């Protein structure tokens, strides 16, 4: 299967403003690109790139005063299969985890698992460890939070999402991550694209998406409490402890977002 994906973000900057972008496809999917996902800036500005501490490819530039467009449009291959489901993936005790997974047991800015410790064991301590326990977390989060774009708030933590019972996909992912970490299951936050392939119409407007991965049975597995069903055409952009690590755009000065478009569609 071939997917055309991309975005166009339009900002108004009153003054020269440093910007960091986390918009390139994750290195684990680069070999699937048929067309490079080059970031285009208009008016043009010098770009430089670097790897952050999680291996994500970041781009930085200084936006000139006025209107600036940030965009990309590319084609990527996908196997066309739904997210894998591995019900036998086992829980791994903390003492047996690899060192690189231990970071994802700790509380973070938005995944305040320490505030949810007692609640997590009350809600899920009776469930079967491993995949069934993480799926129970996703089932609970999916049913507990009401999705709504008007309920988005960039400072909402996982514990606040639990209390307020509303939010967007990042809030679903944050609460799922926080519950898993409180249950001694490494979990990391993910951002990217999810296509509507195989979904009934009408399709919603395009947007970036958030989900999480849990470390079970010696590998990372995808879980999506917002949709809570395997999806086709999931394309990873970045991974981190929470949304603070993988912000799509980080601006260091006043600005106004005037335009926002995201697309991912199957092509012949």
SULKAFEN-V255900 format. One record per residue. N is the residue number from 1. RES is the residue in one letter. OMEGA is omega in whole degrees, -180 to 180 (none if undefined). Layout:
{{N;RES;OMEGA} {N;RES;OMEGA}}
//
This chain:
{{1;X;178} {2;X;-178} {3;X;170} {4;X;-176} {5;X;178} {6;X;-175} {7;X;169} {8;X;178} {9;X;-178} {10;X;-179} {11;X;170} {12;X;-179} {13;X;180} {14;X;-177} {15;X;175} {16;X;-170} {17;X;174} {18;X;-179} {19;X;172} {20;X;-178} {21;X;173} {22;X;-169} {23;X;180} {24;X;178} {25;X;179} {26;X;-176} {27;X;-179} {28;X;180} {29;X;-175} {30;X;-178} {31;X;179} {32;X;-177} {33;X;170} {34;X;176} {35;X;-178} {36;X;-180} {37;X;-179} {38;X;175} {39;X;179} {40;X;179} {41;X;176} {42;X;-1} {43;X;-173} {44;X;178} {45;X;178} {46;X;179} {47;X;170} {48;X;-176} {49;X;177} {50;X;174} {51;X;175} {52;X;-176} {53;X;-180} {54;X;-180} {55;X;178} {56;X;179} {57;X;-178} {58;X;-180} {59;X;179} {60;X;176} {61;X;175} {62;X;-180} {63;X;177} {64;X;176} {65;X;179} {66;X;-175} {67;X;178} {68;X;176} {69;X;177} {70;X;-173} {71;X;172} {72;X;178} {73;X;-172} {74;X;176} {75;X;180} {76;X;177} {77;X;178} {78;X;-178} {79;X;177} {80;X;-179} {81;X;174} {82;X;175} {83;X;179} {84;X;175} {85;X;-175} {86;X;-174} {87;X;-180} {88;X;179} {89;X;-169} {90;X;171} {91;X;177} {92;X;-180} {93;X;-175} {94;X;-177} {95;X;-179} {96;X;-179} {97;X;173} {98;X;-175} {99;X;-176} {100;X;179} {101;X;-173} {102;X;179} {103;X;-174} {104;X;168} {105;X;-171} {106;X;173} {107;X;178} {108;X;-173} {109;X;-177} {110;X;179} {111;X;-175} {112;X;-176} {113;X;179} {114;X;178} {115;X;-176} {116;X;-173} {117;X;-178} {118;X;180} {119;X;-178} {120;X;-179} {121;X;175} {122;X;-177} {123;X;-168} {124;X;-177} {125;X;-178} {126;X;-176} {127;X;180} {128;X;180} {129;X;180} {130;X;-177} {131;X;-179} {132;X;-180} {133;X;179} {134;X;177} {135;X;175} {136;X;175} {137;X;-179} {138;X;178} {139;X;-179} {140;X;-178} {141;X;-180} {142;X;-178} {143;X;-174} {144;X;-176} {145;X;175} {146;X;-178} {147;X;175} {148;X;-179} {149;X;-179} {150;X;180} {151;X;179} {152;X;175} {153;X;-172} {154;X;-178} {155;X;-176} {156;X;177} {157;X;179} {158;X;-180} {159;X;177} {160;X;176} {161;X;177} {162;X;-178} {163;X;-175} {164;X;176} {165;X;178} {166;X;180} {167;X;179} {168;X;-171} {169;X;179} {170;X;179} {171;X;174} {172;X;-179} {173;X;-180} {174;X;-178} {175;X;176} {176;X;178} {177;X;-177} {178;X;177} {179;X;-179} {180;X;-179} {181;X;178} {182;X;179} {183;X;179} {184;X;176} {185;X;177} {186;X;-180} {187;X;179} {188;X;-176} {189;X;-178} {190;X;172} {191;X;179} {192;X;179} {193;X;168} {194;X;180} {195;X;175} {196;X;179} {197;X;180} {198;X;-179} {199;X;180} {200;X;175} {201;X;2} {202;X;180} {203;X;177} {204;X;175} {205;X;-177} {206;X;178} {207;X;168} {208;X;-175} {209;X;177} {210;X;175} {211;X;176} {212;X;175} {213;X;177} {214;X;-178} {215;X;-179} {216;X;174} {217;X;176} {218;X;177} {219;X;180} {220;X;-179} {221;X;-178} {222;X;173} {223;X;-174} {224;X;-177} {225;X;177} {226;X;-179} {227;X;177} {228;X;174} {229;X;179} {230;X;-179} {231;X;178} {232;X;176} {233;X;176} {234;X;-175} {235;X;-176} {236;X;171} {237;X;-173} {238;X;177} {239;X;177} {240;X;179} {241;X;177} {242;X;-175} {243;X;179} {244;X;-179} {245;X;-171} {246;X;178} {247;X;180} {248;X;176} {249;X;174} {250;X;-176} {251;X;-176} {252;X;-180} {253;X;-179} {254;X;179} {255;X;178} {256;X;176} {257;X;-175} {258;X;-179} {259;X;-177} {260;X;177} {261;X;176} {262;X;179} {263;X;169} {264;X;-174} {265;X;177} {266;X;177} {267;X;179} {268;X;none}}
//
